[in-house]
């Protein structure tokens, strides 16, 4: 496993600082309702003529915005490149290790959202249980006029 992690480290250290931009599309009321139900987020649907506001954790909690890849494209732990913000981590198990969130502006239905993601740092570490990769990822969500909505500094562990 150490060889695989060292290989992934060498591959990914060249990705540090490179930004990936993804248009997540227009947020619909149905998106917000589904998230609120699935996450049991405290949220009350507005009257039909009012604009719905997303629960605060909405943007940073959604791992993938598309229909998802076919099962044959999933890695052994069930993840796909879209789950790892486009980083190729095949052959390792990925675990979330926390988020630091900064909320700038409320996310409302009808907004077009863009995600700008970059690998900020990667470390190959050796602990008592063996080697691991520690990845620091920055995701900045903006509207289509580049106004900030949410900034997410996220940590992942790959083993």
N, C-alpha and C positions, 0 to 999 in steps of 0.2 A: 504494500500500500504506500510505503514511503516513496517508492519510485514514481508511482502514479501522481501523488500529491506534488512531488518535486517537478514533474513534467507539467502539471496544471499551473503551478506557480510560475515557471519559466514562460509558459504560454500567456498567462494573464498579466504579468508585470508590464508587458508592452501595451496593455489596454488602459493603464492608469491615466486618468485625465481625459480620455476620449469620451465625447458626449454622444449619446444616442438619443434622437428625438423621435417621439411617437405621438401621432395625433390620436387621442383616445375617443374622439368623436363628441357628439352632443349628448349631454347628460339628460336622460328622460325621467319623468316622474316614476315610470315603472322600474327603472334602475334603482332609484332611491327607495321605493317601496320594497323591492326584493331584498335590498341590502338590510333595511331595517328589520324585516321579518327574519332573515337568516342570522343576523347578528344579535337579535333581540335588543337592538338599540332603542333607547327612548326617543320616539319620533311620532309625531301626530301629522297625518296627512292634512294639508290645508284644504280649504274649500275649493271647489272646482275652478273658480276664477282667480285664485291666488297662486303665486309661484312657490313651488316647494323648495325647501332648503335641505341640503344633505346633512346627515349626522356628521359630526366633526371627523370621525375616523374613516369616513367613506373612501376617500382617494387612496390613502396609504394602506388600507386593508385589502383592496382588491388585487390579487396576484396576477390575474390575466383578464384582458378586456375582450378577447375574441371567443370564438366557440371552443377553442382548445384543439390541440393536435390529435391525430389518431394515436391509439394506444401503442402502436409500433414505434412511434417517435419519442415515447416517454423513456426516461432513464429508469434504472432499477428502483430508485426511491420514489418514483411517480412524478418527478419533475421534468420539465421541458425547458429549452432555452428561454422561452418567454417568462417562465417563473423566476429565472435568475437574471432578469433584466437584460437578456441577450448574451450573457456570458456563457461560454461553452464549458460546462463542468461535468461532462459525462463520465460515468464510472465512480463517482464519489457520492456520498450522502450529504445532503444539504440541510442545515438546521438554522432557523432564525435565532438571533442572539440579542434582539432588541432594536428599538427605534427611538430616535429623538425627533420629536415633531414640533414644527413651528407653524402655527395657523395664521395666515395673513388676511384672507377674505373669505366670506361664506361662499360655499359652492351651491349654486342654484340650478334648478332644472332649466334646460334651454342653453346653458353655457357649453361652449366648445372647450374641451380641456386638452392640453398638450403636456406630455411628460418628458422631461429632460433628465436623462440618467447617465451617471458616470461612475466608474470605479475610482475611488479616491485613494485607496491604499490596499495592499495585499501583503500579508506576512505568512511565511512558512514557519510554524512553531513546532517544538517537540516537547511533549509533556509526559507525565507518568503513563498515560494510556496510549502513547504513540504520537505520530505526526498529525498535524491539522493545518488547514489554511484558515486564516482570519481575514475576511473581506469587509471593507468599509465602502458602502455605496451611498451616493448622494442622488436623491430624486427630487427634482423641483417640478411641481405642478403649476402650470400657469393657464390663464385663459388664452384665447386666440390673439389677444393684443399684448401678450407677454407680461400681463400683470400677475404677480405671484398670488397663488392660492394657498398652497401648502409646501413646506420644505421638509423633507424626510431624510434624516441621516440614519442609515440602517446598517446593522452588522449581521453577517452570516458566518457560520462555521462550516467548513467542508472537511469531511473525514473520508 
